[in-house]
Structures are given as C-alpha cells and as structure tokens.
Amino acid sequence: MLNWADIDTVMFDMDGTLLDLHFDNYFWETLVPATYGERIGMDAEAAWSQLQQQYRALHGTLNWYCIDFWSDKLQLDIQAMKDATRDKIALRPNVLPLLTRLQAHNKNVLLVTNAHPGSLKLKMQHTGLQAHFQQTISSHDLGLAKENPGFWRALHQVAPYDPARTVLFDDNFNVLQRARSEGIRHLFGITLPDSQRPPVQHDDFVCLHDFEQIMPPLLQATGTSNDGR
C-alpha cells in the first residue's frame, strides 16, 4: 500500500487515529449532556437533543474543537471534566510499534490535531506518546481547523514538509479531502476510529483497520531489513 522509501514526513491525527475515539464520543455525547442537563435542570436525553443542534451548527469549525468555547457556552469546566475521565483514554492497536519503527527509519513524525492544546497536553501525558514526535501541532495554534481552506499551507510555515513525500493518517474524511486539495499525496483513513462502534469506509481513500497493515520493515542493528526471510 505504501513504499516507505518514498516518504520523508509522516503526519498523524490524534483522536480516532492514534487514540480510540470512544473516549471523545463518550465525553461529548454522554458525559457533557448529562452534566449540562444537571446544571440547567434538564434530563440527559433532552440535553443531548439540544446539544446535538449546537454541535451540528459548528461542526468543522475551530470552535467545535475548542474546550474554551464550550466551557464558556455551557458554563462547565470542560478541561477538569476531561482530566477526571482520563482513564478512558486508550491507544489504538499497534500505535507504539509503528511510531517506534518510524523513529528507527529516521522519518519526520508529526502529530497534527484539531484537539485543543489542553486536550492535547492531557492525552500526551496520559499515553506517553510525546517523545515519538518531532513536533505536536494543534490547529488552534494556526487559527484554522484541519478541514478549513489553507490549513495545510499554513502548517507548512511552522513545520516544513514536501507534500509529495508526506503521508497523512486521519479518521476525518473531510480533513483528508482538504489535505488532498492542498497537495498531500499519500492519504489513509481509519476503519475503526471508535472501538465501540461499527467500522467505516470511504470510496476515495484506503482505510486501515490496524497499523500492522502499514508497518515499515524492521531494521536490524546493521541497518538492513530481515523481513521476508
């Protein structure tokens, strides 16, 4: 599926790509409605119905991903709520083996996420993944969501990359389509971003179920590959 010799830069999304999206779906669709409903005297089902409308109105914008925005709008301490439920944060299969091999191959590995810096920091601390990346970039630092026009060109200013020699893994198909339109050549979706929900596919992108499918060859101490013996 991918010739790693053609790749210099490897970009990963975080939630739904490296991490199980179950944490975020539970948080925003169950915990937030229940807590918000309790605050305003509304049952969780009615609160969820109300919140769904607000979520849909902002989907794909930077505010949709912004902890500060939702904390202010709902009068909830979203960051504290995330901190309190951090035990639900989990890695997807074969994330660590893939990142370790990419380091061995001297690839430029970037984490590029729409997550708010507070959420990014929490998840890096909880998983210990920070050391595997040359840079971790939140779209909030660029003022654009990854699916917004111009994001990938803006990213190039803070993390230079050759689009023809870059691969992006992301579970958001709108993001993949935007990245394609701005020149990134190698693009992969994720079949099972949330381990508790049915798999997804897309006609325009190859989707991975497990990173084992895309693993670069194991390097020996001499720097040669022993795969296939």
Phi, psi and omega in degrees: 000331184211129174269107185296340176294340180272001188244129172255319185242132179241120180250133177240136160288167180258289187284121182091352179243298174271325182248148178297124181290353179303322179302310184290320178296318176297315185298308187277335185257344180239303185291312181298311177302319181295317182288319178295316179299319178297323181292323185258004178076041181231143179290159188299324181294316179293321178297319179296319178299318179293316182293325179304319179297319179291320178299311183299322183295334185249001185302133180089356177259165180296324180298329180300329182263001193265116177300317182297319179299311184287329175299317180289316184292320185262353183056048176232150175271086186299318181298316179296324178294320177295316179303320184288340182247020186299338181295344178277351179289128183216148176283148169281165185300139172062024177293309182296316176302320180294313181297322179295318179292323179296323175297317179297329179273004178059037175280152173276106188253121183240141169258119183235109190229151171277354182297144175299147180308326179294319178289320178301313180298315179302314185287327175292319178295318184290323185265339184072021184278344188311318186293347183273357185242141172291324177214146169242124188235125172265137178300338178296332179289338181258350179076016179219142170284157185298334180271359179277145178303133176094352183300312187289332174287323177293321178301323181301333180287332182255342179215079185304137179208156175265110184304329182286341181241032181237141173241138178239130173249123184204139179274352182265112185290333175295323176294315179299319179294320178294317179298320178298316182294337180257016164106353181290128191276315188255118189225132180226136173266183182236126183287323186229071180295324178248116184296344183260005183235163181297155178292158179234156177221166178214134184295334187268350185223143170290131181244135182261137174273325186212139181295347174302332181293340187237011188297129174292160183297148176287129179267138174277172181301332180280350181093006179257157181268138178250006181296142174092358178294000000 
